[in-house]
Amino acid sequence: MSFLLFGSTWFWILFLVASIFVIVATEKGSGVGATVTLVVSVALFYFLGNKIQLGNFFSHTVKNPWVTIAVIIGYIAIGTGWAILKWYFFLIKKRDQCIEERPNYVSIPNVSIWMFYWPFSAVWTILDHPIKRIFIFIYGKIHLKLQEMSDKIFAPLKVQEIQREEEAERQRHRRAGE
């Protein structure tokens, strides 16, 4: 039973459905949902597709360790860059919401999910636990830069808040002097 052969209609249907599930899961902040979707999809491709094709892929990665390492390093580098860019877009969106709504609370997204699943802005891939630790390590190295970006983008709001407080203080003094 191999109706999920690479390139078949059923292959592309499953690929599209799995991609949509992963996109929704990551946008909702569910790294577990995205990972489960990818693991189940790969298992379906393996058991209901052509095991030889997947076997060739894995044997190629074992036979070419330097290429595999280079791909992993590139993946991590692109993921880190994507997380920084996504963080920037998130901050802009939150700043604009603050200008409109003036909430007291800004939720912080799970940046590691952005780092894990950056390819679903293009193509998504399964990441396992050791890779997660690498991303968390990288986040630990870049979090001060991310905070610096936050401070810079939210600076106009701080200036406005200080100006409002100063104006309120001036009005209190005027009323007290009357």
C-alpha positions, -999 to +999 in steps of 0.1 A: +000+000+000+019+030-012-005+057-024+015+085-008+043+082-034+063+114-038+046+136-063+013+118-063-020+137-058-024+122-023+012+131-014+005+168-023-029+168-005-013+154+027+016+179+023-008+208+019-030+198+049+000+192+071+015+225+061-017+243+070-019+225+104+017+235+111+012+271+102-019+273+124-002+256+153+028+280+151+007+311+148-012+300+179+021+293+197+017+255+198+051+241+191+038+207+203+009+208+177+033+217+149+058+190+159+031+163+163+017+173+128+052+169+113+060+136+130+026+121+120+030+134+084+065+119+080+053+086+095+024+085+070+048+093+042+070+065+054+044+038+060+020+047+032+046+060+007+079+049-007+102+038+021+131+036-003+130+074-010+130+083+027+157+056+033+178+072+006+174+106+022+185+093+056+214+073+042+226+103+022+226+124+055+247+097+072+271+092+043+276+130+039+281+143+075+298+175+065+269+185+042+244+175+069+263+196+095+264+226+070+227+223+064+220+221+101+241+252+108+225+271+079+191+261+092+199+274+127+214+306+113+183+313+091+160+304+120+178+329+142+176+356+116+139+349+110+132+350+148+148+385+150+128+397+120+096+382+134+104+398+168+107+432+150+073+428+133+058+416+166+071+448+184+058+471+157+024+454+159+023+457+197+035+493+197+007+502+172-018+484+194-005+503+225-009+536+206-045+528+198-056+510+230-031+520+257-031+486+274-011+480+305+001+446+294+021+435+263+021+397+258+054+382+248+053+354+222+072+322+223+103+333+203+116+297+202+086+286+182+095+312+156+131+299+156+119+263+153+094+268+126+108+296+105+107+275+073+069+275+072+072+310+061+088+290+033+090+253+041+087+236+075+109+209+090+108+187+121+132+197+148+140+174+177+150+180+213+188+185+208+181+212+182+156+229+206+185+232+231+206+249+205+178+274+197+173+281+234+211+287+237+210+311+208+180+329+222+200+333+255+227+350+234+204+373+215+178+382+241+196+414+251+196+425+215+158+417+212+152+438+244+172+466+230+150+465+199+119+466+221+132+495+241+140+515+209+106+508+192+086+516+224+106+547+232+080+571+216+054+557+240+076+563+270+081+599+259+044+604+255+037+589+289+063+612+305+048+642+287+013+632+300+025+629+335+043+663+334+011+679+320-010+663+347+015+675+374+013+711+359-025+710+361-024+698+397-001+727+406-024+752+388-054+739+406-035+740+439-025+776+433-060+788+425 
